[in-house]
Amino acid sequence: MSGEFLLIRHAKASGQAPDAPLTAEGQMQAQRLAAQLAQHPITRVVSSPWRRAVDTARPIAQALGLKIETDGRLTERVLSPTDLPHWQTVLRASFAAPALKLPGGESGMGAKARALAALHDARDPHGLTAVFTHGNLLALLLGLDYEGWAGLRNPDVWQFSLDGQASRIPLA
């Protein structure tokens, strides 16, 4: 497992804003997740700075005595700076056309590139790095299509290596 990652989608949150907290259910999910992740030899915890990701990371970091390092490159992809009434249609199109970029938004290709750069910097060559992030960014890293993204859960955990190999870790 040296040099590999656990890519983790945050627990259930009250909304999509950067400061959206976990719901009561999400807080319980984060505690259960920490108990399950404690069996993995995690040596580093890196998170999106958005509250829901940090709040999901906190229980495992505390249990292992590790500091949470935040990296702004792990924030969720922004399709558009304005609310889109048919955002799922646009998101589906963006999976089919990774270079698609709305005005003021970010392409899937661009989001994946920044996330991969963050992983390269976060990688512990002698250990296992737990990375807490968001659904769309996770789907892009895993190479999922729209349906794969729609099948992600809160939380969701994948073992991942930079060569692109990934496998979902079942959660109780």
C-alpha positions, 0 to 999 in steps of 0.5 A: 500500500505504500504510495497509495491513496484512500479517496474518500467522498465526504459524509452527508452534508446540509448543502453544497456551499463551501461552509455547509456542515455535515447533517446529524446523519453525516456526523454519525457517518463520519464516526462510523467511517473513522472506525472502519478506516482505522484498520488501514495503515493511514500515515497522512490525512489530506482534505479539501478545505471545504467544511464537509470534507474536513468534518468527515476527515476529523474523526479518523485524523483524531483517532490516528493522531494525525494532522489534517492537511488541507489543499484547495486543489481538492475542492469540488469542481464548479460547473458554473458560478451561477445556479443552473436550472438543468445542472444535471443535464450540463453535468452529464454533457461534461462527462461526455466532453471533458473539455466542456467549460461554461463561462466562469466554470471549470472543465472536467479535464481542468478539475482532474488535472488540478486534483492529480497535481494535489495527489502527486504532492500529497502522496506518502511514498512510504505509506497510505494517504487518506484524501477527503474530497467531493463527488464530482472530483472523485468521479473524475479521478476514478474515470467514471462516467455520469452514471458512475458519478450518480452511483457514488454514495456519501461517504464513499471510499476507493483505494487508488494508485496514481497509475489509475487502478481503483477499487471501491472499499465496501462500507458497513 
